[in-house]
Amino acid sequence: MGLLFASHRRSTELSKSLFSVKELFLVAFFVVIGLQVVPTWADLFMALLLCVILLPFNFASFYLMGRLFGLRNRTSIRTSLALSNFSEFALIVVAVGAGNGLFEESWLTVTALAVAIGMIISSLANAYSLQIVARLDEILLDENEAKLRPPDRAIDTGDAEVVVLGMGRIGRGAYERLVDTGGLSVIGVDNDHLVVEELKREEFNVLEGDATDHEFWHRLVVGGTARTVILAMAIHDSNTFAFEQLRIAGFDGAIAAVVQRQDQADRFIRAGVHTVVNIYSGSGAEVADAAMQLPSNRRADGDADHAEG
């Protein structure tokens, strides 16, 4: 049924509506299995044995598959960590097999324990995924850049003098001003594929990348000519994260950032950001200045017309 409705224009709404029902059925399925039999120590031992043997095999399989399809070491490792646990669908397969006499009923309990233990192990591993990735990346063979998928290759800023992170309205405005007025070489970075494609059609020098992802910073190669970075992302936490990564990378150029509140500006200044601009601070003053420049006889003429009416 899902395949039949997948191409419908309202399939996303249907999926969201059914999500809570799906989760309820999943919980009920686990409860039903748990009520069938009390696990023994032998069941627990067998479940642990399955985890010890199969989880590393799953990890290695997903890692090799990722490399085969052109993913970097780091991407393949993180993907493998996320996918190596046993799926709850294994329970469904074993339940059907046990119901048709293909398995003994005890295997349903063993599988349920293995799934639960696998999820715990996966949660712990993903909590320390950055440390695990760093350790494994040191001992694995270097990847061939030419064989990597384009989205997984290094992000090179080239000979750009200024890097703008976030190409929304503010980032785009800064880009245009730096190019048109300052005559500088600028490159923009944004994580929205549609925005990047639109900017490329308008002949902007822009790259696709997520500055809030650790992997982006491992792929980023800042050219020696880049001396200024502008943090123009819409979310303050994203700009904060990017600033921290620039400091970790040892970037010694100028950093400018946009904020929406004064407390955000104060924190950035204390942290060492060279220039901070509050995008709302001057809005009221600009409106007032524009209003004062209006002809003074407009209000009088308007009142007179209203009185005549």
VEXDREN-2710 file (C-alpha; in Angstrom, 1 decimal):
% VEXDREN-2710
k/r/px/py/pz
1/MET/0.0/0.0/0.0
2/GLY/2.9/2.3/0.8
3/LEU/4.3/1.8/-2.7
4/LEU/1.0/2.5/-4.3
5/PHE/0.5/5.8/-2.5
6/ALA/4.2/6.9/-2.6
7/SER/3.9/8.9/-5.8
8/HIS/0.7/10.7/-4.7
9/ARG/1.2/14.4/-4.2
10/ARG/-0.2/14.2/-0.6
11/SER/1.9/11.1/0.3
12/THR/4.0/13.2/2.7
13/GLU/0.9/14.3/4.7
14/LEU/-0.3/10.7/4.8
15/SER/3.0/9.5/6.1
16/LYS/3.0/12.1/8.9
17/SER/-0.6/11.2/9.8
18/LEU/0.2/7.5/10.1
19/PHE/3.5/7.9/11.9
20/SER/2.0/7.8/15.4
21/VAL/-0.2/4.8/14.5
22/LYS/2.9/3.0/13.1
23/GLU/4.9/3.7/16.3
24/LEU/1.9/2.4/18.4
25/PHE/1.8/-0.8/16.5
26/LEU/5.6/-1.2/16.8
27/VAL/5.4/-0.8/20.6
28/ALA/2.5/-3.2/20.8
29/PHE/4.5/-5.7/18.8
30/PHE/7.4/-5.6/21.2
31/VAL/5.0/-5.9/24.1
32/VAL/3.3/-9.0/22.6
33/ILE/6.7/-10.7/22.1
34/GLY/7.8/-9.8/25.6
35/LEU/4.7/-11.3/27.1
36/GLN/5.1/-14.6/25.3
37/VAL/8.0/-16.1/27.3
38/VAL/10.4/-15.1/30.1
39/PRO/14.0/-15.1/28.8
40/THR/16.5/-17.5/30.3
41/TRP/20.2/-17.0/30.9
42/ALA/20.8/-19.3/27.9
43/ASP/18.7/-16.9/25.8
44/LEU/20.7/-13.9/27.0
45/PHE/24.0/-15.7/26.3
46/MET/22.9/-16.6/22.8
47/ALA/21.8/-13.0/22.1
48/LEU/25.1/-11.6/23.3
49/LEU/26.9/-14.2/21.1
50/LEU/24.9/-13.0/18.1
51/CYS/25.8/-9.4/18.8
52/VAL/29.5/-10.2/19.2
53/ILE/29.6/-12.1/15.9
54/LEU/27.1/-10.3/13.7
55/LEU/27.4/-6.6/14.7
56/PRO/31.1/-6.3/13.6
57/PHE/30.2/-8.1/10.4
58/ASN/27.4/-5.6/9.8
59/PHE/29.7/-2.7/10.5
60/ALA/32.4/-4.0/8.1
61/SER/29.8/-4.8/5.4
62/PHE/28.3/-1.3/5.5
63/TYR/31.7/0.3/5.6
64/LEU/32.9/-1.6/2.5
65/MET/29.7/-0.9/0.7
66/GLY/30.1/2.8/1.5
67/ARG/33.6/2.8/0.1
68/LEU/32.4/0.9/-3.0
69/PHE/29.9/3.6/-3.7
70/GLY/32.5/6.4/-3.4
71/LEU/32.1/7.6/0.2
72/ARG/35.0/8.9/2.3
73/ASN/36.3/6.9/5.2
74/ARG/34.7/9.2/7.7
75/THR/31.3/9.1/5.9
76/SER/31.4/5.3/5.6
77/ILE/32.3/4.8/9.3
78/ARG/29.5/7.1/10.5
79/THR/27.0/5.5/8.2
80/SER/28.1/2.0/9.4
81/LEU/27.7/3.0/13.0
82/ALA/24.2/4.2/12.4
83/LEU/23.1/1.1/10.5
84/SER/25.0/-1.7/12.2
85/ASN/22.3/-2.5/14.9
86/PHE/19.7/-5.2/14.3
87/SER/16.5/-4.0/12.8
88/GLU/13.2/-4.7/14.5
89/PHE/12.1/-6.2/11.2
90/ALA/14.2/-9.2/12.2
91/LEU/11.6/-9.8/14.9
92/ILE/8.9/-9.9/12.3
93/VAL/10.8/-12.4/10.1
94/VAL/11.5/-14.7/13.1
95/ALA/7.9/-14.4/14.3
96/VAL/6.6/-15.4/10.9
97/GLY/9.1/-18.3/10.8
98/ALA/8.3/-19.5/14.3
99/GLY/4.6/-19.3/13.4
100/ASN/5.1/-21.6/10.4
101/GLY/7.3/-24.0/12.2
102/LEU/10.6/-22.9/10.6
103/PHE/12.1/-21.8/14.0
104/GLU/11.7/-22.8/17.5
105/GLU/9.8/-20.4/19.7
106/SER/12.9/-19.7/21.8
107/TRP/14.5/-18.0/18.8
108/LEU/11.9/-15.3/19.0
109/THR/13.1/-14.4/22.5
110/VAL/16.7/-14.6/21.5
111/THR/16.1/-12.3/18.6
112/ALA/14.2/-9.8/20.7
113/LEU/17.1/-9.7/23.2
114/ALA/19.6/-9.3/20.4
115/VAL/17.7/-6.4/18.9
116/ALA/17.5/-4.7/22.3
117/ILE/21.2/-5.2/23.1
118/GLY/22.1/-4.1/19.5
119/MET/20.2/-0.9/19.9
120/ILE/21.9/-0.1/23.2
121/ILE/25.3/-0.8/21.7
122/SER/24.5/1.3/18.7
123/SER/23.3/4.2/20.9
124/LEU/26.5/4.2/22.9
125/ALA/28.6/3.9/19.7
126/ASN/26.9/6.8/18.0
127/ALA/27.2/9.0/21.2
128/TYR/31.0/8.7/20.7
129/SER/30.9/8.5/16.9
130/LEU/33.3/11.5/16.5
131/GLN/36.0/9.9/18.7
132/ILE/35.5/6.5/17.0
133/VAL/35.7/8.0/13.5
134/ALA/38.9/9.9/14.4
135/ARG/40.6/6.8/15.7
136/LEU/39.6/4.6/12.7
137/ASP/40.4/7.3/10.2
138/GLU/44.0/7.3/11.4
139/ILE/44.6/3.6/10.7
140/LEU/42.5/3.2/7.5
141/LEU/44.0/3.6/4.0
142/ASP/43.6/7.1/2.5
143/GLU/40.9/7.4/-0.1
144/ASN/41.5/8.2/-3.7
145/GLU/40.0/11.6/-4.3
146/ALA/39.2/10.9/-7.9
147/LYS/37.0/7.9/-7.0
148/LEU/34.9/9.8/-4.4
149/ARG/31.4/11.0/-5.1
150/PRO/31.3/14.8/-5.8
151/PRO/29.3/15.6/-2.6
152/ASP/32.0/13.7/-0.6
153/ARG/35.0/15.4/-2.1
154/ALA/37.1/18.1/-0.5
155/ILE/35.5/21.6/-0.5
156/ASP/38.1/23.9/-1.9
157/THR/37.6/27.7/-1.6
158/GLY/40.3/28.3/-4.3
159/ASP/41.6/31.8/-4.5
160/ALA/38.6/33.4/-2.8
161/GLU/39.5/36.3/-0.5
162/VAL/36.2/36.2/1.5
163/VAL/34.1/33.1/2.4
164/VAL/30.4/33.7/3.2
165/LEU/28.8/31.0/5.2
166/GLY/25.0/31.1/4.6
167/MET/23.7/32.5/1.3
168/GLY/20.3/33.7/2.4
169/ARG/19.2/37.3/2.0
170/ILE/21.9/38.6/4.3
171/GLY/24.7/36.4/2.9
172/ARG/23.7/37.2/-0.6
173/GLY/23.6/40.9/0.1
174/ALA/27.1/40.8/1.6
175/TYR/28.4/38.7/-1.3
176/GLU/27.1/41.2/-3.9
177/ARG/28.4/44.2/-1.9
178/LEU/31.8/42.7/-1.6
179/VAL/32.0/41.9/-5.3
180/ASP/30.4/45.0/-6.7
181/THR/31.7/47.6/-4.4
182/GLY/34.8/46.0/-2.8
183/GLY/36.0/44.2/-6.0
184/LEU/36.9/41.2/-3.9
185/SER/37.0/37.5/-4.8
186/VAL/34.2/35.9/-2.8
187/ILE/32.8/32.4/-2.5
188/GLY/29.5/31.5/-0.8
189/VAL/28.6/28.3/1.0
190/ASP/25.0/27.1/1.7
191/ASN/23.4/23.8/2.6
192/ASP/20.2/24.2/0.6
193/HIS/20.7/22.4/-2.8
194/LEU/17.9/24.5/-4.5
195/VAL/19.4/27.8/-3.3
196/VAL/22.9/26.7/-4.5
197/GLU/21.6/25.7/-7.9
198/GLU/19.6/29.0/-8.3
199/LEU/22.7/31.0/-7.3
200/LYS/24.9/29.1/-9.8
201/ARG/22.4/29.9/-12.5
202/GLU/22.8/33.6/-11.6
203/GLU/26.6/33.1/-11.9
204/PHE/27.4/33.3/-8.2
205/ASN/30.6/31.5/-7.0
206/VAL/29.0/29.2/-4.5
207/LEU/29.5/25.7/-3.0
208/GLU/27.0/23.3/-1.4
209/GLY/28.0/22.4/2.2
210/ASP/26.6/22.3/5.7
211/ALA/28.7/24.4/8.1
212/THR/26.9/22.9/11.1
213/ASP/28.3/19.4/10.3
214/HIS/31.7/18.3/11.6
215/GLU/32.3/16.5/8.3
216/PHE/32.1/19.8/6.4
217/TRP/35.0/21.1/8.3
218/HIS/37.0/18.0/7.7
219/ARG/36.4/18.4/3.9
220/LEU/36.9/22.1/3.8
221/VAL/40.2/23.3/2.3
222/VAL/40.6/27.0/2.8
223/GLY/42.9/28.6/0.2
224/GLY/45.8/30.7/1.4
225/THR/44.2/33.8/0.0
226/ALA/41.1/33.6/2.2
227/ARG/41.5/36.2/4.9
228/THR/37.9/36.9/5.9
229/VAL/35.0/34.7/6.9
230/ILE/31.4/36.0/7.2
231/LEU/29.0/34.0/9.4
232/ALA/25.7/34.9/7.8
233/MET/23.5/31.8/8.7
234/ALA/20.0/32.4/9.9
235/ILE/20.4/30.5/13.2
236/HIS/22.7/31.9/15.8
237/ASP/23.8/28.5/17.1
238/SER/24.9/27.6/13.6
239/ASN/27.1/30.7/13.4
240/THR/28.5/29.9/16.9
241/PHE/29.4/26.3/15.9
242/ALA/31.1/27.6/12.7
243/PHE/33.1/30.1/14.7
244/GLU/34.3/27.4/17.1
245/GLN/35.4/25.2/14.2
246/LEU/37.3/28.1/12.6
247/ARG/39.1/28.6/15.9
248/ILE/39.9/24.9/16.2
249/ALA/41.2/24.9/12.6
250/GLY/43.5/27.8/13.6
251/PHE/42.1/30.3/11.2
252/ASP/43.9/33.6/11.9
253/GLY/42.0/35.9/9.5
254/ALA/39.1/38.3/10.2
255/ILE/35.7/36.9/11.2
256/ALA/32.5/38.9/10.9
257/ALA/29.1/37.6/12.1
258/VAL/25.4/38.7/12.1
259/VAL/23.2/38.5/15.2
260/GLN/19.6/39.2/16.1
261/ARG/20.0/40.2/19.7
262/GLN/22.4/42.2/21.7
263/ASP/23.3/39.4/24.1
264/GLN/24.4/37.3/21.1
265/ALA/26.6/40.2/19.9
266/ASP/28.1/40.5/23.4
267/ARG/29.0/36.8/23.5
268/PHE/30.6/36.9/20.0
269/ILE/32.7/40.0/20.9
270/ARG/33.9/38.4/24.1
271/ALA/34.8/35.2/22.1
272/GLY/36.9/37.2/19.7
273/VAL/34.8/37.8/16.6
274/HIS/36.2/41.0/15.0
275/THR/33.0/42.5/13.6
276/VAL/29.4/41.9/14.8
277/VAL/26.3/43.3/13.1
278/ASN/22.9/43.3/14.6
279/ILE/20.5/43.0/11.7
280/TYR/17.6/44.5/13.6
281/SER/19.4/47.3/15.6
282/GLY/19.1/49.9/12.8
283/SER/15.8/49.0/11.4
284/GLY/13.7/51.3/13.6
285/ALA/16.0/54.2/13.0
286/GLU/15.9/53.7/9.2
287/VAL/12.1/53.6/9.2
288/ALA/12.0/56.9/11.3
289/ASP/14.5/58.5/8.9
290/ALA/12.5/57.5/5.9
291/ALA/9.3/58.8/7.5
292/MET/10.9/62.2/8.3
293/GLN/12.0/62.6/4.7
294/LEU/8.4/62.4/3.5
295/PRO/6.9/65.8/2.3
296/SER/5.4/67.6/5.3
297/ASN/2.2/68.6/3.3
298/ARG/1.1/65.0/2.7
299/ARG/-0.7/64.7/6.1
300/ALA/-2.3/68.1/5.6
301/ASP/-3.5/67.3/2.1
302/GLY/-4.8/64.0/3.3
303/ASP/-6.7/65.5/6.2
304/ALA/-8.3/68.1/3.9
305/ASP/-9.4/65.4/1.4
306/HIS/-10.9/63.4/4.3
307/ALA/-12.7/66.5/5.6
308/GLU/-14.2/67.2/2.2
309/GLY/-15.3/63.6/1.8
END
